[in-house]
């Protein structure tokens, strides 16, 4: 559970999670891994209240700097030890009540289970942007993921280990799990309205996520740039031939100079867009080559019976 400015949600969310335990078979053991993404409110204190009640099954990972929810998820995956795993946001927009049903699919051998959003109790603008984002991802990158997107997911230990091994910066961890291409089951639900606290998921963060998702899973923007460039080159050749043949192609009401200025600005704008697309891919390659840590651990709080070797290993990421 990645937590960022979530002080008002922790208590209610954890109460529901503890209540869920009664819906599972008696032989199921639970582990709760909280990742505080350098929150500046009382989120960490609220997490520690839960830890004080259930220290034997709780791990608290406090990051030294804010790295975003997807890198926080990766930090949590490094400390998780369960045979199956759940990713859940603490804002209760994605219902924890679905978890027992997701677990039943895992017991039947399904290694990837997603709670698929088929509607949203949110503003029209938020729903519109989200639908556009998931439509573009499905169209351009991952064609087999369900419509509407998903944030609440269950995945097998095998998938977790693959993601930790990849350790890719600037990506969408949830879509990276889908990229592994395991068969999955989708459980539909309607996303709830956030009742407590203010979301820190700003438009800028959403836009950065869209760019990272697109660059991580498809080269279509580069292909589009190539074909558009060829089209511009063809148009330029045709225009040159028309000039040589003496065909008068300018409107009498618009001077030749204005036409040339308009064409120059248009082609310059197109070229700047193409350079921007190329720059996004180059920046991602540079980030990969730097090999900087995806997240930095401030401290880890867990029961002393856990192995110290696991703590040291995960702190190296």
N, C-alpha and C positions, 0 to 999 in steps of 0.2 A: 504494500500500500504506500504509494508516494504521497507525501503530505507537504503542502505548502500553503501557509496562511489558512490553516484548517482548524483552528482552535475551537470553533463553535460546532464542529461536526464530529470530532473524534469520539466523544462520549456516546452519542446516539448510535453511531455506526458500529462501534465495538459491542454495544449492548445487543444489537441485532445479530452480530456475528456469533456471540456467545449463545444466544437463543437458538441459532441455527444448529448448533452442535447436537442438540437433542434429536434432530431429524436424520442423523447419520447412524450407521451401524455402530455397535458398541466398541468394535475393535479399531475404529478410526482414531488416529491421533492427530492433533492440530498443532500447527506452528504459525505464529503471526510475526511477520517481518515488516516493521514500520521503517520508512526512510524519510527523515526530516530533511527536506531540500533547502536547508539554511533559511528556515522561516524566521521572520523578525517579530513574530507575535508569541503567544503562549502555546503554540502547537507542540513544541517539544515537551513542555510541562504536562500537557494533557496526555501525550503518549506515555510519559513516565508514570502517570496515575494508573494506566492500564497495566504497565509492566509491574508495578508494585503489587497489583492484585494477582497477576498470572506470570510470575517470573520464570517458571519452568518451561513455558511454551511461547515466550515472547523474545524477539530480538529487535533492538532499536539501533538503527544506523543513522548517525548524524553526519551530514556532509559539511565540509568546510566552506563551500561556496555553492551558490545556486547554479544548477546545471540544467534545469528543465525536467519535466515529469518523465520523459522517456529515458534520459540518462539515470534518473533516480530509480526507475524501474529496473534498469540494468544493474544498478548497485544492489537492489534487493534480490535480484536473481543470483548474484554472486554469493549471497548469504543463505539462500533458501536451501533446504535439504529434503523436502518432501518428495514422495513418489508422483504426486500430481500437484499442480500449482494454480493459484487464482490471482489474477491481477484485478484490483478493485480500487477505484477512487473513493475518498472518504466523504464526498459531498452528497451521497445517496441519490444521485440522479440515475445511476445504474443500480437496479434493485438487488441487494444481497440475497433476497429470498429465492432467487433463481439458482443459487449455488448448489443446493442439494440435487436439483434436477440435472444440472450439468455434471455433477459427480456420478450420477447413475449412468450416464453415457460413457464416462471414462471406465467405470467398472465393466462395461460391455466391450471394451477394447478400443474405443475412440480416443485418440491421443490429442485431439484439438477440438475444443467446443467453444463456440462463440455465442454471446448474447447479441442478437442482431437487432439494431434499432429500425423499426418500421414506422416510427412517428416520434414527434417531439412536443413536449409541453413547454415550448419556448416561443420567443418572438418570431415573426415572419422573417425578419432579416437574418437572424441567427440560423434558422432552419434552412433558408435559401442558400446561404454561404456553405453550410455543411453539406447540403445535397449536391451543390456544384462541385465541391471538393471531392466527395466520394465518387461522383459520376466520372470526373476526369481521371481519378486513379483507376477506376474499373475500365475505362475506355482506353487509356494510354499505357497502363502499367500492369496491373494485376486483374486480369479479366475474370478470374474464378472466385473472387471474394464476393460476399453477399452485398446487396444494395443497402444503403443507409449507414454503413459503417458499424463499428463495434469497439467498445472499450473494455467491457467486462468479458474476460476470457478465461478458460481453463486449458492448461496444456500439460502434457506429460513431462516427466523428468528428462527424457531423451531430448525433447525440443529445447528445454531450458539449457541443457549442457551445450547444444549446438549454438545457441545465441550467445552464451558466455564465451564460447570458443571464437566466434566471429568477432565480437567486441568492436563493432563498427560505430564510429562517431557520425553525427549528423545524419541520422536515419530515423525512421519510424519503427520502433521496436515491435509494435503490434502487427504492422504489415510485414515486418521481417519474419515474424512467426508464420504468417500466411504464405510468405515466399518460400518457406521450406517445403511447401506443397504436400503436406500430409492431408489425408482425407479428414474432413471436419463435419460437424453437425451444427446447424444454426438454430437457436431458440429465439423466436421473435418477441419483442417487447416494445413498449412506448417509453421513451426517456422522460423522466420526471423533471419538473421545474426545481431549480435549486431553492430551498427554503431558508437555509441559514448561511450567513457569510457571503462574501463577495468573491466572485471568480477572478483569479489573476490570469486567466487565459485570454490575453489581449489579442486584438486583430494582428498586431505585429508578430506575435508568437505563432498564430495560426498561419500567417502567410509564410513565415520561415519553415514551418512544418510542411506546408504544401510544396515549397521548393525542394526541401530535403527529400521528401517522399518521391517526387517526380525524378530528381536526379539519381536517387538510389536505385530505382527499379526500372528505368526505361531510358533509351537513347533517342526516343522519338523527337524531342526538341532539337537535337543536333541534326537528325535526318530532315526535319522540316526546314531547318536553316539551309541545309545543302540544296534541297529542291527549290526553295524560294530563291536562293542565290542563282541557280541555273535559270529560273524563270526570268529574273531581272536581267541576266546576261542575254537571254534570248530577245527580250523586249528591246534592249539596247542595240543589239545587232539589227533587228528589224528597223528601228528608228534610223540607224546609220545608213542602211540600204535606201530608205525612203529619201533621206537627205541627198544621197548621191544621185538618185534618179530624178531629183528636181521636183518631187511631189511637194506641194505646199500644204503643210499639215497644221499650220497655226490658224487660230481664229482671228478674223480681222479686228475683233473687239479686244483682243488681248495681245500685247506686243510679244515678240519673240523672246525678248529678255526675260519677261515674267514667266513664260512657259519654262525656260531653262532653269530659272531660279526655283520654281515649284518642283520640277523634276529632281533637281539637285538636293533640295531639302527632304523630299520623299525618300530618295535612295539613301541619303545620309541617316535618316531615322531608322530605316530598315537595317542598315549596317550596324547601327548602335545596338539595336535589339539583338541581332545575331551575336555581336561581341559580348553582350550581357549573358546570353545563354551559354556561350563558350566559357565565359568567365566563371559561371556557377560550377561547371564540371571541373575546371582547372582548380578552383578553390577547394572543392571536395578532395581532389587528388593531393593537393598541398597539405590539407589537414590530415589526411591519412599518412603521408610521408613523415610528418612531424612526430607522430606516435606519442602525442601528449596523452596523459591519463584522461579517460572519459569522465571520471568523477574523482574527487579527492575526499577521503574519509577524515572527519574530525575525530570521532570516537564511535566505538561499538559497545553497546551494553547488552549483555546476554548472560545467561546462567553460567556459573563457573564450571559446571560439569561438561560444557561444550569444549571441543578440542581447541587449544590455542593455535595449533597449526593452521586450522581453517581461518582463524582471524587474520593471521599474518599473510596468508595467501591472498585473501580478498582485498587486504589493504594495499596490495601492490598495484591494483588496477588504476 
